Amino acid sequence: MGNNLFLQFAVSSAMVVLCVIVHGFGLFGLTRALRSEANVERLRNIRPLSPRGAIFTLSIVVAIIALHGVEIWAFALVYFTVGAVQGLEPSLYFSTISYSTVGYSDIHITTQWRLIGAFESILGMLLLGWSTSFFFRMLGRIDAH
Protein backbone atom coordinates (compact mmCIF):
# COMPACT_ATOMS: atom_id res chain seq x y z
CA MET A 1 0.00 0.00 0.00
CA GLY A 2 2.79 2.45 0.91
CA ASN A 3 4.61 1.92 -2.40
CA ASN A 4 1.42 2.43 -4.39
CA LEU A 5 0.63 5.63 -2.47
CA PHE A 6 4.12 6.94 -3.19
CA LEU A 7 3.79 6.02 -6.88
CA GLN A 8 0.37 7.71 -7.15
CA PHE A 9 1.74 10.82 -5.45
CA ALA A 10 4.82 10.88 -7.69
CA VAL A 11 2.82 10.47 -10.92
CA SER A 12 0.23 13.02 -9.75
CA SER A 13 2.91 15.54 -8.80
CA ALA A 14 4.71 15.08 -12.11
CA MET A 15 1.45 15.67 -13.98
CA VAL A 16 0.75 18.81 -11.95
CA VAL A 17 4.20 20.20 -12.75
CA LEU A 18 3.89 19.27 -16.42
CA CYS A 19 0.44 20.84 -16.80
CA VAL A 20 1.41 24.03 -14.96
CA ILE A 21 4.42 24.39 -17.27
CA VAL A 22 2.29 23.71 -20.37
CA HIS A 23 -0.36 26.16 -19.19
CA GLY A 24 2.15 28.84 -18.27
CA PHE A 25 3.96 28.61 -21.60
CA GLY A 26 0.62 28.51 -23.45
CA LEU A 27 -0.65 31.68 -21.81
CA PHE A 28 2.77 33.31 -22.17
CA GLY A 29 2.79 32.50 -25.90
CA LEU A 30 -0.72 33.84 -26.32
CA THR A 31 0.24 37.02 -24.47
CA ARG A 32 3.31 37.49 -26.69
CA ALA A 33 1.22 36.98 -29.81
CA LEU A 34 -1.25 39.61 -28.64
CA ARG A 35 1.41 42.07 -27.50
CA SER A 36 3.28 42.51 -30.75
CA GLU A 37 3.43 46.16 -31.78
CA ALA A 38 1.00 45.69 -34.64
CA ASN A 39 -1.50 43.91 -32.40
CA VAL A 40 -1.24 46.52 -29.65
CA GLU A 41 -2.07 49.21 -32.22
CA ARG A 42 -5.00 47.13 -33.54
CA LEU A 43 -6.31 46.57 -30.01
CA ARG A 44 -6.53 50.31 -29.45
CA ASN A 45 -8.94 50.55 -32.38
CA ILE A 46 -11.17 47.54 -31.71
CA ARG A 47 -14.65 48.18 -30.42
CA PRO A 48 -15.82 45.36 -28.14
CA LEU A 49 -19.10 44.77 -29.99
CA SER A 50 -17.63 44.96 -33.48
CA PRO A 51 -16.92 41.93 -35.69
CA ARG A 52 -13.19 42.41 -35.00
CA GLY A 53 -13.90 42.48 -31.26
CA ALA A 54 -15.90 39.27 -31.55
CA ILE A 55 -13.12 37.57 -33.54
CA PHE A 56 -10.56 38.71 -30.98
CA THR A 57 -12.65 37.33 -28.12
CA LEU A 58 -13.40 34.04 -29.90
CA SER A 59 -9.76 33.50 -30.81
CA ILE A 60 -8.73 33.84 -27.17
CA VAL A 61 -11.49 31.47 -26.07
CA VAL A 62 -10.52 28.84 -28.67
CA ALA A 63 -6.85 29.09 -27.70
CA ILE A 64 -7.65 28.68 -24.00
CA ILE A 65 -9.95 25.72 -24.66
CA ALA A 66 -7.24 24.09 -26.79
CA LEU A 67 -4.76 24.58 -23.95
CA HIS A 68 -7.09 22.90 -21.47
CA GLY A 69 -7.71 20.15 -24.02
CA VAL A 70 -3.99 19.36 -24.16
CA GLU A 71 -3.90 19.07 -20.36
CA ILE A 72 -7.03 16.88 -20.25
CA TRP A 73 -5.58 14.60 -22.93
CA ALA A 74 -2.29 14.36 -21.01
CA PHE A 75 -4.10 13.03 -17.95
CA ALA A 76 -6.25 10.73 -20.12
CA LEU A 77 -3.12 9.21 -21.63
CA VAL A 78 -1.69 8.62 -18.16
CA TYR A 79 -4.90 6.92 -17.03
CA PHE A 80 -4.89 4.76 -20.15
CA THR A 81 -1.16 3.96 -20.03
CA VAL A 82 -1.07 2.85 -16.39
CA GLY A 83 -4.33 0.93 -16.75
CA ALA A 84 -6.21 3.10 -14.27
CA VAL A 85 -9.15 3.36 -16.68
CA GLN A 86 -9.88 0.71 -19.31
CA GLY A 87 -10.05 2.20 -22.79
CA LEU A 88 -9.07 5.53 -24.30
CA GLU A 89 -12.58 7.00 -24.50
CA PRO A 90 -13.39 6.21 -20.84
CA SER A 91 -9.98 7.62 -19.88
CA LEU A 92 -10.73 10.84 -21.74
CA TYR A 93 -14.20 11.01 -20.21
CA PHE A 94 -12.87 10.47 -16.69
CA SER A 95 -10.12 13.03 -17.25
CA THR A 96 -12.61 15.62 -18.51
CA ILE A 97 -15.02 15.22 -15.60
CA SER A 98 -12.14 15.27 -13.13
CA TYR A 99 -10.44 18.32 -14.67
CA SER A 100 -13.68 20.27 -14.81
CA THR A 101 -14.43 19.23 -11.21
CA VAL A 102 -17.78 17.75 -12.24
CA GLY A 103 -16.51 14.45 -10.85
CA TYR A 104 -19.61 12.25 -10.96
CA SER A 105 -17.81 9.42 -9.15
CA ASP A 106 -14.57 7.52 -9.03
CA ILE A 107 -16.09 4.21 -10.13
CA HIS A 108 -14.44 4.72 -13.55
CA ILE A 109 -10.92 4.47 -12.11
CA THR A 110 -9.21 1.65 -10.27
CA THR A 111 -8.69 2.28 -6.57
CA GLN A 112 -4.92 1.96 -7.00
CA TRP A 113 -4.86 5.17 -9.10
CA ARG A 114 -7.71 7.33 -7.82
CA LEU A 115 -5.38 9.85 -6.15
CA ILE A 116 -4.42 11.07 -9.63
CA GLY A 117 -8.09 11.98 -10.26
CA ALA A 118 -8.16 14.03 -7.06
CA PHE A 119 -4.97 15.86 -8.08
CA GLU A 120 -6.42 16.51 -11.53
CA SER A 121 -9.56 18.04 -10.00
CA ILE A 122 -7.55 20.42 -7.83
CA LEU A 123 -5.28 21.30 -10.75
CA GLY A 124 -8.23 21.80 -13.11
CA MET A 125 -9.85 24.24 -10.73
CA LEU A 126 -6.63 26.25 -10.43
CA LEU A 127 -5.87 26.26 -14.16
CA LEU A 128 -9.45 27.18 -15.08
CA GLY A 129 -9.19 30.08 -12.63
CA TRP A 130 -5.85 31.13 -14.11
CA SER A 131 -7.37 31.06 -17.61
CA THR A 132 -10.40 33.06 -16.47
CA SER A 133 -8.14 35.72 -14.98
CA PHE A 134 -6.10 35.82 -18.19
CA PHE A 135 -9.24 36.04 -20.33
CA PHE A 136 -10.64 39.00 -18.41
CA ARG A 137 -7.27 40.75 -18.53
CA MET A 138 -7.21 40.34 -22.31
CA LEU A 139 -10.81 41.53 -22.69
CA GLY A 140 -9.94 44.59 -20.61
CA ARG A 141 -7.62 45.64 -23.39
CA ILE A 142 -10.44 46.15 -25.85
CA ASP A 143 -13.15 47.22 -23.42
CA ALA A 144 -11.11 50.02 -21.86
CA HIS A 145 -12.06 52.68 -24.41
C-alpha positions as CSV (number, residue, x, y, z in Angstrom):
1,M,0.0,0.0,0.0
2,G,2.8,2.4,0.9
3,N,4.6,1.9,-2.4
4,N,1.4,2.4,-4.4
5,L,0.6,5.6,-2.5
6,F,4.1,6.9,-3.2
7,L,3.8,6.0,-6.9
8,Q,0.4,7.7,-7.2
9,F,1.7,10.8,-5.4
10,A,4.8,10.9,-7.7
11,V,2.8,10.5,-10.9
12,S,0.2,13.0,-9.7
13,S,2.9,15.5,-8.8
14,A,4.7,15.1,-12.1
15,M,1.5,15.7,-14.0
16,V,0.7,18.8,-12.0
17,V,4.2,20.2,-12.7
18,L,3.9,19.3,-16.4
19,C,0.4,20.8,-16.8
20,V,1.4,24.0,-15.0
21,I,4.4,24.4,-17.3
22,V,2.3,23.7,-20.4
23,H,-0.4,26.2,-19.2
24,G,2.1,28.8,-18.3
25,F,4.0,28.6,-21.6
26,G,0.6,28.5,-23.4
27,L,-0.7,31.7,-21.8
28,F,2.8,33.3,-22.2
29,G,2.8,32.5,-25.9
30,L,-0.7,33.8,-26.3
31,T,0.2,37.0,-24.5
32,R,3.3,37.5,-26.7
33,A,1.2,37.0,-29.8
34,L,-1.2,39.6,-28.6
35,R,1.4,42.1,-27.5
36,S,3.3,42.5,-30.7
37,E,3.4,46.2,-31.8
38,A,1.0,45.7,-34.6
39,N,-1.5,43.9,-32.4
40,V,-1.2,46.5,-29.6
41,E,-2.1,49.2,-32.2
42,R,-5.0,47.1,-33.5
43,L,-6.3,46.6,-30.0
44,R,-6.5,50.3,-29.5
45,N,-8.9,50.6,-32.4
46,I,-11.2,47.5,-31.7
47,R,-14.7,48.2,-30.4
48,P,-15.8,45.4,-28.1
49,L,-19.1,44.8,-30.0
50,S,-17.6,45.0,-33.5
51,P,-16.9,41.9,-35.7
52,R,-13.2,42.4,-35.0
53,G,-13.9,42.5,-31.3
54,A,-15.9,39.3,-31.6
55,I,-13.1,37.6,-33.5
56,F,-10.6,38.7,-31.0
57,T,-12.6,37.3,-28.1
58,L,-13.4,34.0,-29.9
59,S,-9.8,33.5,-30.8
60,I,-8.7,33.8,-27.2
61,V,-11.5,31.5,-26.1
62,V,-10.5,28.8,-28.7
63,A,-6.8,29.1,-27.7
64,I,-7.6,28.7,-24.0
65,I,-9.9,25.7,-24.7
66,A,-7.2,24.1,-26.8
67,L,-4.8,24.6,-24.0
68,H,-7.1,22.9,-21.5
69,G,-7.7,20.1,-24.0
70,V,-4.0,19.4,-24.2
71,E,-3.9,19.1,-20.4
72,I,-7.0,16.9,-20.3
73,W,-5.6,14.6,-22.9
74,A,-2.3,14.4,-21.0
75,F,-4.1,13.0,-17.9
76,A,-6.2,10.7,-20.1
77,L,-3.1,9.2,-21.6
78,V,-1.7,8.6,-18.2
79,Y,-4.9,6.9,-17.0
80,F,-4.9,4.8,-20.2
81,T,-1.2,4.0,-20.0
82,V,-1.1,2.9,-16.4
83,G,-4.3,0.9,-16.8
84,A,-6.2,3.1,-14.3
85,V,-9.2,3.4,-16.7
86,Q,-9.9,0.7,-19.3
87,G,-10.0,2.2,-22.8
88,L,-9.1,5.5,-24.3
89,E,-12.6,7.0,-24.5
90,P,-13.4,6.2,-20.8
91,S,-10.0,7.6,-19.9
92,L,-10.7,10.8,-21.7
93,Y,-14.2,11.0,-20.2
94,F,-12.9,10.5,-16.7
95,S,-10.1,13.0,-17.3
96,T,-12.6,15.6,-18.5
97,I,-15.0,15.2,-15.6
98,S,-12.1,15.3,-13.1
99,Y,-10.4,18.3,-14.7
100,S,-13.7,20.3,-14.8
101,T,-14.4,19.2,-11.2
102,V,-17.8,17.8,-12.2
103,G,-16.5,14.4,-10.9
104,Y,-19.6,12.2,-11.0
105,S,-17.8,9.4,-9.1
106,D,-14.6,7.5,-9.0
107,I,-16.1,4.2,-10.1
108,H,-14.4,4.7,-13.5
109,I,-10.9,4.5,-12.1
110,T,-9.2,1.6,-10.3
111,T,-8.7,2.3,-6.6
112,Q,-4.9,2.0,-7.0
113,W,-4.9,5.2,-9.1
114,R,-7.7,7.3,-7.8
115,L,-5.4,9.9,-6.2
116,I,-4.4,11.1,-9.6
117,G,-8.1,12.0,-10.3
118,A,-8.2,14.0,-7.1
119,F,-5.0,15.9,-8.1
120,E,-6.4,16.5,-11.5
121,S,-9.6,18.0,-10.0
122,I,-7.6,20.4,-7.8
123,L,-5.3,21.3,-10.7
124,G,-8.2,21.8,-13.1
125,M,-9.9,24.2,-10.7
126,L,-6.6,26.2,-10.4
127,L,-5.9,26.3,-14.2
128,L,-9.5,27.2,-15.1
129,G,-9.2,30.1,-12.6
130,W,-5.9,31.1,-14.1
131,S,-7.4,31.1,-17.6
132,T,-10.4,33.1,-16.5
133,S,-8.1,35.7,-15.0
134,F,-6.1,35.8,-18.2
135,F,-9.2,36.0,-20.3
136,F,-10.6,39.0,-18.4
137,R,-7.3,40.8,-18.5
138,M,-7.2,40.3,-22.3
139,L,-10.8,41.5,-22.7
140,G,-9.9,44.6,-20.6
141,R,-7.6,45.6,-23.4
142,I,-10.4,46.1,-25.9
143,D,-13.1,47.2,-23.4
144,A,-11.1,50.0,-21.9
145,H,-12.1,52.7,-24.4
